[in-house]
């Protein structure tokens, strides 16, 4: 089995009451659950 690193850039339009860190952690959990991801992390959050 080969190990593959995949880097994603995700741009979200959030409402004022949404917490970006919470949304990012939910995305990590979803990737782990749906695709059997071995490890996932949020490396940075940037607001424009």
WOPEHU-V629827 format. One record per residue. N is the residue number from 1. RES is the residue in three letters. OMEGA is omega as a letter, one per 30 degrees, with the letter a starting at -180 (NA if undefined). NEAR is the number of other C-alpha atoms within 8 Angstrom. D_CENTER is the distance of its C-alpha to the mean C-alpha in Angstrom with 2 decimals. Layout:
[[N & RES & OMEGA & NEAR & D_CENTER] [N & RES & OMEGA & NEAR & D_CENTER]]
This chain:
[[1 & UNK & a & 2 & 23.99] [2 & UNK & l & 3 & 22.16] [3 & UNK & a & 4 & 18.99] [4 & UNK & l & 4 & 16.76] [5 & UNK & l & 4 & 14.02] [6 & UNK & l & 4 & 11.74] [7 & UNK & a & 4 & 10.16] [8 & UNK & l & 4 & 8.25] [9 & UNK & a & 4 & 8.85] [10 & UNK & l & 4 & 7.71] [11 & UNK & a & 4 & 10.46] [12 & UNK & l & 4 & 10.84] [13 & UNK & a & 4 & 14.32] [14 & UNK & l & 6 & 14.42] [15 & UNK & a & 5 & 17.66] [16 & UNK & a & 4 & 19.33] [17 & UNK & l & 4 & 18.84] [18 & UNK & l & 7 & 15.04] [19 & UNK & a & 6 & 13.29] [20 & UNK & a & 8 & 10.27] [21 & UNK & l & 7 & 9.40] [22 & UNK & l & 7 & 9.90] [23 & UNK & a & 9 & 7.82] [24 & UNK & l & 9 & 4.64] [25 & UNK & l & 9 & 6.23] [26 & UNK & l & 8 & 7.18] [27 & UNK & l & 8 & 4.28] [28 & UNK & l & 11 & 4.48] [29 & UNK & a & 8 & 8.05] [30 & UNK & l & 8 & 8.42] [31 & UNK & a & 11 & 7.62] [32 & UNK & a & 12 & 9.94] [33 & UNK & a & 8 & 12.39] [34 & UNK & a & 7 & 12.81] [35 & UNK & l & 6 & 12.89] [36 & UNK & a & 7 & 14.12] [37 & UNK & a & 9 & 11.60] [38 & UNK & l & 5 & 13.56] [39 & UNK & l & 5 & 11.12] [40 & UNK & l & 8 & 7.46] [41 & UNK & l & 5 & 6.75] [42 & UNK & a & 8 & 5.78] [43 & UNK & l & 4 & 8.94] [44 & UNK & l & 4 & 9.86] [45 & UNK & l & 7 & 10.02] [46 & UNK & l & 4 & 12.96] [47 & UNK & l & 3 & 15.05] [48 & UNK & NA & 2 & 17.60]]
